[in-house]
């Protein structure tokens, strides 16, 4: 389900186009035979901060409505909730599995509330819920969006495609990242975990990632043959305030023990993007 039609429909896969806030759309998308739900829909961080009402309507109210739809199903579905590193705000630069969440922006607040809702619906037996705090996803395909972290993809993606990009943060800013390919693999692995793999009352997991500075990302771009001269360094205090409040890294002992994986380095992440771009139909714009 999405607001847009897929650019490359897959044979045998049904699509529902509509607003996740529309109850009729949820009824259409989630039939009584639904066994699993992957909930990734969100208003991204920068946009949620700029438009509080829209952010809460999509990121919080729609999450509750989706959970209510799942509650009404004949059998409790497995519910995968994509949370975020934005759940942490005024936290240590390196967090671990027991670090309290303290979000400092509307996006992070909605994600944390969503985690609690998923846990509560799971406790009551209405869903088999699992929340996963994702790193910043790099390199995301497509065009830049209004996420505060959008620059982390665009400073690599655009130059690799011969286009200009703007970097709104300092080169020494460190961020916690993961490639789309690895994030998808980890979400699937999280879905496949048996219920007994979870500790009682604990339905949230920090996913592994890779700590890199923006300068290290740009150096990786150069090693991959990208033109670093296409990057304009234009400081944006609002973006740096949001991203700068997120952890620089995580100690993900629980996820590591359960077999979740991470990309090796920024060069591997760039290679994954280049491989995907070279495939037929790759490089969606």
C-alpha positions as a Markdown table, in Angstrom:
| # | Residue | x | y | z |
|---|---|---|---|---|
| 1 | Unk | 0.0 | 0.0 | 0.0 |
| 2 | Unk | 1.3 | 3.5 | -0.9 |
| 3 | Unk | 0.1 | 6.8 | -2.1 |
| 4 | Unk | 1.8 | 6.2 | -5.5 |
| 5 | Unk | 1.5 | 3.5 | -8.1 |
| 6 | Unk | 4.6 | 1.3 | -8.3 |
| 7 | Unk | 6.9 | 2.2 | -11.1 |
| 8 | Unk | 7.7 | -1.5 | -11.8 |
| 9 | Unk | 4.8 | -3.7 | -10.7 |
| 10 | Unk | 5.7 | -7.2 | -9.7 |
| 11 | Unk | 3.8 | -10.1 | -11.2 |
| 12 | Unk | 1.6 | -11.7 | -8.6 |
| 13 | Unk | 1.7 | -8.8 | -6.1 |
| 14 | Unk | -1.4 | -6.8 | -5.4 |
| 15 | Unk | -1.2 | -3.1 | -4.8 |
| 16 | Unk | -3.5 | -0.7 | -3.0 |
| 17 | Unk | -3.1 | 3.0 | -3.6 |
| 18 | Unk | -4.4 | 5.4 | -1.0 |
| 19 | Unk | -3.9 | 7.3 | 2.2 |
| 20 | Unk | -3.0 | 5.2 | 5.2 |
| 21 | Unk | -5.1 | 7.6 | 7.3 |
| 22 | Unk | -8.2 | 6.5 | 5.4 |
| 23 | Unk | -10.1 | 3.6 | 7.2 |
| 24 | Unk | -11.6 | 2.4 | 3.9 |
| 25 | Unk | -8.1 | 2.0 | 2.4 |
| 26 | Unk | -6.9 | 0.1 | 5.5 |
| 27 | Unk | -9.9 | -2.3 | 5.1 |
| 28 | Unk | -9.0 | -2.8 | 1.5 |
| 29 | Unk | -5.3 | -3.4 | 2.1 |
| 30 | Unk | -5.6 | -5.6 | 5.2 |
| 31 | Unk | -8.0 | -8.4 | 4.5 |
| 32 | Unk | -9.1 | -11.1 | 7.0 |
| 33 | Unk | -6.4 | -13.5 | 5.6 |
| 34 | Unk | -3.5 | -11.1 | 6.4 |
| 35 | Unk | -0.8 | -12.9 | 8.2 |
| 36 | Unk | 2.0 | -10.2 | 8.3 |
| 37 | Unk | 2.1 | -6.4 | 8.2 |
| 38 | Unk | 5.3 | -4.4 | 7.6 |
| 39 | Unk | 4.6 | -0.8 | 8.6 |
| 40 | Unk | 7.1 | 1.6 | 7.1 |
| 41 | Unk | 4.8 | 4.5 | 6.1 |
| 42 | Unk | 5.8 | 7.8 | 7.7 |
| 43 | Unk | 6.0 | 11.5 | 7.3 |
| 44 | Unk | 9.8 | 12.0 | 7.4 |
| 45 | Unk | 11.7 | 13.8 | 10.1 |
| 46 | Unk | 12.2 | 17.3 | 8.7 |
| 47 | Unk | 8.6 | 17.4 | 7.3 |
| 48 | Unk | 7.2 | 16.1 | 10.6 |
| 49 | Unk | 9.1 | 18.9 | 12.5 |
| 50 | Unk | 7.8 | 21.6 | 10.1 |
| 51 | Unk | 4.2 | 20.3 | 10.0 |
| 52 | Unk | 3.2 | 19.0 | 13.5 |
| 53 | Unk | -0.4 | 18.1 | 12.6 |
| 54 | Unk | 0.5 | 16.2 | 9.4 |
| 55 | Unk | 3.3 | 14.3 | 11.2 |
| 56 | Unk | 1.1 | 13.2 | 14.1 |
| 57 | Unk | -1.7 | 12.3 | 11.8 |
| 58 | Unk | 0.4 | 10.0 | 9.7 |
| 59 | Unk | 3.1 | 8.8 | 12.2 |
| 60 | Unk | 0.9 | 8.4 | 15.2 |
| 61 | Unk | -2.8 | 8.3 | 14.4 |
| 62 | Unk | -2.4 | 6.1 | 11.4 |
| 63 | Unk | -0.2 | 3.7 | 13.3 |
| 64 | Unk | -2.9 | 3.4 | 15.9 |
| 65 | Unk | -5.6 | 2.9 | 13.2 |
| 66 | Unk | -3.4 | 0.3 | 11.5 |
| 67 | Unk | -3.0 | -1.6 | 14.8 |
| 68 | Unk | -6.8 | -1.4 | 15.4 |
| 69 | Unk | -7.4 | -2.9 | 12.0 |
| 70 | Unk | -5.0 | -5.8 | 12.8 |
| 71 | Unk | -6.8 | -6.2 | 16.2 |
| 72 | Unk | -10.0 | -7.0 | 14.3 |
| 73 | Unk | -8.5 | -9.8 | 12.2 |
| 74 | Unk | -9.5 | -13.4 | 12.9 |
| 75 | Unk | -5.9 | -14.4 | 13.7 |
| 76 | Unk | -3.2 | -12.1 | 15.3 |
| 77 | Unk | -0.9 | -11.0 | 12.4 |
| 78 | Unk | 2.9 | -10.6 | 12.8 |
| 79 | Unk | 3.4 | -6.8 | 12.8 |
| 80 | Unk | 6.8 | -5.3 | 11.9 |
| 81 | Unk | 7.1 | -1.6 | 12.9 |
| 82 | Unk | 9.9 | 0.4 | 11.4 |
| 83 | Unk | 11.1 | 2.7 | 14.2 |
| 84 | Unk | 14.2 | 4.9 | 14.1 |
| 85 | Unk | 17.4 | 6.0 | 15.6 |
| 86 | Unk | 15.5 | 9.2 | 16.1 |
| 87 | Unk | 13.9 | 7.6 | 19.2 |
| 88 | Unk | 17.1 | 8.7 | 20.9 |
| 89 | Unk | 17.8 | 12.4 | 21.5 |
| 90 | Unk | 19.6 | 13.8 | 24.5 |
| 91 | Unk | 21.4 | 10.5 | 24.9 |
| 92 | Unk | 25.1 | 9.4 | 25.0 |
| 93 | Unk | 26.9 | 9.6 | 21.6 |
| 94 | Unk | 27.1 | 5.8 | 21.7 |
| 95 | Unk | 23.9 | 4.0 | 23.0 |
| 96 | Unk | 23.2 | 0.4 | 23.9 |
| 97 | Unk | 20.2 | -1.8 | 24.2 |
| 98 | Unk | 19.4 | -0.4 | 27.6 |
| 99 | Unk | 19.7 | 3.3 | 26.9 |
| 100 | Unk | 16.5 | 5.2 | 27.6 |
| 101 | Unk | 14.7 | 6.8 | 24.7 |
| 102 | Unk | 14.6 | 10.6 | 24.8 |
| 103 | Unk | 13.4 | 11.9 | 21.4 |
| 104 | Unk | 14.0 | 15.6 | 20.7 |
| 105 | Unk | 11.8 | 16.0 | 17.6 |
| 106 | Unk | 8.2 | 15.2 | 16.6 |
| 107 | Unk | 9.2 | 12.3 | 14.3 |
| 108 | Unk | 11.1 | 10.6 | 17.1 |
| 109 | Unk | 8.3 | 11.2 | 19.6 |
| 110 | Unk | 5.8 | 9.5 | 17.3 |
| 111 | Unk | 8.1 | 6.6 | 16.7 |
| 112 | Unk | 8.6 | 6.0 | 20.5 |
| 113 | Unk | 4.8 | 6.1 | 21.1 |
| 114 | Unk | 4.4 | 3.7 | 18.2 |
| 115 | Unk | 6.9 | 1.3 | 19.8 |
| 116 | Unk | 4.9 | 1.4 | 23.0 |
| 117 | Unk | 1.6 | 0.8 | 21.1 |
| 118 | Unk | 3.1 | -2.2 | 19.3 |
| 119 | Unk | 4.3 | -3.6 | 22.6 |
| 120 | Unk | 0.9 | -3.1 | 24.2 |
| 121 | Unk | -1.1 | -4.7 | 21.4 |
| 122 | Unk | 1.4 | -7.6 | 21.5 |
| 123 | Unk | 1.0 | -8.0 | 25.3 |
| 124 | Unk | -2.7 | -8.3 | 24.8 |
| 125 | Unk | -2.3 | -10.9 | 22.2 |
| 126 | Unk | -3.8 | -8.9 | 19.4 |
| 127 | Unk | -0.7 | -9.0 | 17.3 |
| 128 | Unk | 2.8 | -10.6 | 17.3 |
| 129 | Unk | 4.5 | -7.2 | 17.3 |
| 130 | Unk | 8.2 | -6.4 | 16.7 |
| 131 | Unk | 9.7 | -2.9 | 16.5 |
| 132 | Unk | 13.1 | -2.3 | 14.9 |
| 133 | Unk | 15.0 | 1.0 | 15.3 |
| 134 | Unk | 16.6 | 1.6 | 11.9 |
| 135 | Unk | 19.8 | 3.4 | 11.2 |
| 136 | Unk | 19.8 | 6.2 | 8.7 |
| 137 | Unk | 19.4 | 4.4 | 5.3 |
| 138 | Unk | 22.2 | 5.2 | 2.8 |
| 139 | Unk | 22.2 | 5.2 | -0.2 |
| 140 | Unk | 18.4 | 5.6 | -0.7 |
| 141 | Unk | 17.3 | 5.4 | -4.3 |
| 142 | Unk | 15.1 | 8.1 | -5.9 |
| 143 | Unk | 15.0 | 11.8 | -5.3 |
| 144 | Unk | 15.9 | 13.8 | -2.2 |
| 145 | Unk | 13.0 | 14.1 | 0.3 |
| 146 | Unk | 12.3 | 16.2 | 3.4 |
| 147 | Unk | 14.0 | 13.9 | 5.9 |
| 148 | Unk | 16.6 | 15.7 | 7.9 |
| 149 | Unk | 19.0 | 12.9 | 7.0 |
| 150 | Unk | 18.2 | 13.1 | 3.3 |
| 151 | Unk | 21.6 | 14.7 | 2.6 |
| 152 | Unk | 23.3 | 11.4 | 3.7 |
| 153 | Unk | 22.1 | 9.7 | 0.6 |
| 154 | Unk | 22.1 | 12.7 | -1.8 |
| 155 | Unk | 25.8 | 13.6 | -1.2 |
| 156 | Unk | 26.6 | 10.2 | -2.6 |
| 157 | Unk | 23.7 | 9.4 | -5.0 |
| 158 | Unk | 23.7 | 12.7 | -6.9 |
| 159 | Unk | 27.4 | 12.9 | -7.6 |
| 160 | Unk | 27.5 | 9.2 | -8.6 |
| 161 | Unk | 24.8 | 10.2 | -11.2 |
| 162 | Unk | 26.6 | 13.3 | -12.3 |
| 163 | Unk | 24.4 | 15.7 | -10.4 |
| 164 | Unk | 24.9 | 18.4 | -7.8 |
| 165 | Unk | 24.2 | 17.9 | -4.2 |
| 166 | Unk | 24.1 | 20.1 | -1.0 |
| 167 | Unk | 25.6 | 19.0 | 2.3 |
| 168 | Unk | 24.0 | 21.0 | 5.1 |
| 169 | Unk | 26.2 | 19.6 | 7.9 |
| 170 | Unk | 29.8 | 19.7 | 8.9 |
| 171 | Unk | 32.2 | 17.1 | 7.6 |
| 172 | Unk | 33.0 | 15.8 | 11.1 |
| 173 | Unk | 29.4 | 14.9 | 11.9 |
| 174 | Unk | 29.2 | 11.2 | 12.6 |
| 175 | Unk | 26.0 | 9.3 | 11.7 |
| 176 | Unk | 24.8 | 5.7 | 12.1 |
| 177 | Unk | 24.0 | 4.2 | 8.7 |
| 178 | Unk | 23.0 | 1.1 | 6.9 |
| 179 | Unk | 22.4 | 0.2 | 3.2 |
| 180 | Unk | 18.8 | -0.4 | 2.0 |
| 181 | Unk | 19.7 | -4.0 | 1.0 |
| 182 | Unk | 20.9 | -4.8 | 4.5 |
| 183 | Unk | 18.0 | -3.1 | 6.3 |
| 184 | Unk | 15.5 | -5.1 | 4.2 |
| 185 | Unk | 17.4 | -8.3 | 5.0 |
| 186 | Unk | 17.3 | -7.5 | 8.7 |
| 187 | Unk | 13.6 | -6.6 | 8.7 |
| 188 | Unk | 12.9 | -10.0 | 7.0 |
| 189 | Unk | 15.1 | -11.7 | 9.5 |
| 190 | Unk | 13.2 | -10.0 | 12.3 |
| 191 | Unk | 9.9 | -11.1 | 10.9 |
| 192 | Unk | 11.2 | -14.7 | 10.8 |
| 193 | Unk | 12.3 | -14.8 | 14.5 |
| 194 | Unk | 10.1 | -17.2 | 16.5 |
| 195 | Unk | 8.1 | -15.5 | 19.3 |
| 196 | Unk | 10.2 | -17.3 | 22.0 |
| 197 | Unk | 13.3 | -15.4 | 20.8 |
| 198 | Unk | 11.9 | -12.2 | 22.4 |
| 199 | Unk | 12.2 | -11.5 | 26.1 |
| 200 | Unk | 8.9 | -11.0 | 27.9 |
| 201 | Unk | 7.8 | -7.4 | 27.6 |
| 202 | Unk | 10.6 | -6.5 | 25.2 |
| 203 | Unk | 9.5 | -6.0 | 21.7 |
| 204 | Unk | 12.0 | -3.4 | 20.5 |
| 205 | Unk | 15.4 | -4.0 | 19.0 |
| 206 | Unk | 18.2 | -1.6 | 17.9 |
| 207 | Unk | 19.5 | -2.8 | 14.5 |
| 208 | Unk | 23.2 | -2.9 | 13.7 |
| 209 | Unk | 24.8 | -0.2 | 11.6 |
| 210 | Unk | 28.0 | 1.5 | 10.7 |
| 211 | Unk | 29.4 | 4.8 | 12.2 |
| 212 | Unk | 30.9 | 7.1 | 9.6 |
| 213 | Unk | 31.6 | 10.8 | 9.4 |
| 214 | Unk | 30.3 | 12.9 | 6.5 |
| 215 | Unk | 33.9 | 13.4 | 5.4 |
| 216 | Unk | 34.5 | 9.6 | 5.4 |
| 217 | Unk | 31.4 | 9.3 | 3.2 |
| 218 | Unk | 32.8 | 11.9 | 0.7 |
| 219 | Unk | 36.1 | 10.1 | 0.7 |
| 220 | Unk | 34.3 | 6.9 | -0.2 |
| 221 | Unk | 32.5 | 8.7 | -3.0 |
| 222 | Unk | 35.9 | 9.8 | -4.4 |
| 223 | Unk | 37.3 | 6.3 | -4.2 |
| 224 | Unk | 34.2 | 5.1 | -6.2 |
| 225 | Unk | 34.9 | 7.6 | -9.0 |
| 226 | Unk | 32.3 | 10.2 | -7.9 |
| 227 | Unk | 33.0 | 13.9 | -8.4 |
| 228 | Unk | 33.2 | 15.4 | -5.0 |
| 229 | Unk | 33.3 | 18.9 | -6.6 |
| 230 | Unk | 29.5 | 18.5 | -7.2 |
| 231 | Unk | 28.9 | 18.8 | -3.4 |
| 232 | Unk | 28.1 | 22.3 | -2.1 |
| 233 | Unk | 28.7 | 22.7 | 1.6 |
| 234 | Unk | 25.8 | 25.0 | 2.8 |
| 235 | Unk | 25.3 | 24.8 | 6.6 |
| 236 | Unk | 21.7 | 24.4 | 7.8 |
| 237 | Unk | 21.4 | 24.9 | 11.6 |
| 238 | Unk | 17.9 | 23.3 | 11.7 |
| 239 | Unk | 19.1 | 20.1 | 10.0 |
| 240 | Unk | 22.3 | 19.9 | 12.0 |
| 241 | Unk | 20.3 | 20.3 | 15.2 |
| 242 | Unk | 18.0 | 17.3 | 14.4 |
| 243 | Unk | 20.6 | 15.0 | 13.1 |
| 244 | Unk | 23.2 | 16.1 | 15.6 |
| 245 | Unk | 21.0 | 14.9 | 18.4 |
| 246 | Unk | 20.9 | 11.3 | 17.2 |
| 247 | Unk | 23.4 | 8.8 | 18.4 |
| 248 | Unk | 26.7 | 8.4 | 16.6 |
| 249 | Unk | 26.6 | 4.7 | 17.0 |
| 250 | Unk | 25.0 | 1.8 | 18.9 |
| 251 | Unk | 26.2 | -1.3 | 20.7 |
| 252 | Unk | 23.6 | -3.8 | 19.4 |
| 253 | Unk | 24.4 | -6.9 | 21.5 |
| 254 | Unk | 20.9 | -8.3 | 21.4 |
| 255 | Unk | 20.6 | -8.0 | 17.6 |
| 256 | Unk | 24.1 | -9.4 | 17.1 |
| 257 | Unk | 23.3 | -12.5 | 19.2 |
| 258 | Unk | 20.1 | -13.0 | 17.1 |
| 259 | Unk | 22.1 | -13.0 | 13.9 |
| 260 | Unk | 21.3 | -9.5 | 12.4 |
| 261 | Unk | 24.1 | -8.2 | 10.2 |
| 262 | Unk | 25.7 | -4.9 | 9.2 |
| 263 | Unk | 27.5 | -3.5 | 6.1 |
| 264 | Unk | 31.3 | -3.7 | 6.4 |
| 265 | Unk | 32.2 | -0.1 | 5.5 |
| 266 | Unk | 31.1 | 2.9 | 3.4 |
| 267 | Unk | 32.8 | 1.4 | 0.3 |
| 268 | Unk | 30.6 | -1.7 | 0.5 |
| 269 | Unk | 27.5 | 0.5 | 0.8 |
| 270 | Unk | 28.5 | 2.5 | -2.3 |
| 271 | Unk | 29.1 | -0.7 | -4.2 |
| 272 | Unk | 25.7 | -2.0 | -3.3 |
| 273 | Unk | 24.1 | 1.2 | -4.7 |
| 274 | Unk | 26.2 | 1.0 | -7.9 |
| 275 | Unk | 25.2 | -2.7 | -8.4 |
| 276 | Unk | 21.6 | -1.9 | -8.0 |
| 277 | Unk | 21.8 | 1.1 | -10.3 |
| 278 | Unk | 23.4 | -1.1 | -13.0 |
| 279 | Unk | 20.4 | -3.6 | -13.0 |
| 280 | Unk | 17.7 | -3.3 | -15.6 |
| 281 | Unk | 15.2 | -0.8 | -14.3 |
| 282 | Unk | 17.6 | 0.4 | -11.6 |
| 283 | Unk | 18.1 | 4.0 | -10.6 |
| 284 | Unk | 14.5 | 5.1 | -10.1 |
| 285 | Unk | 14.3 | 8.9 | -10.4 |
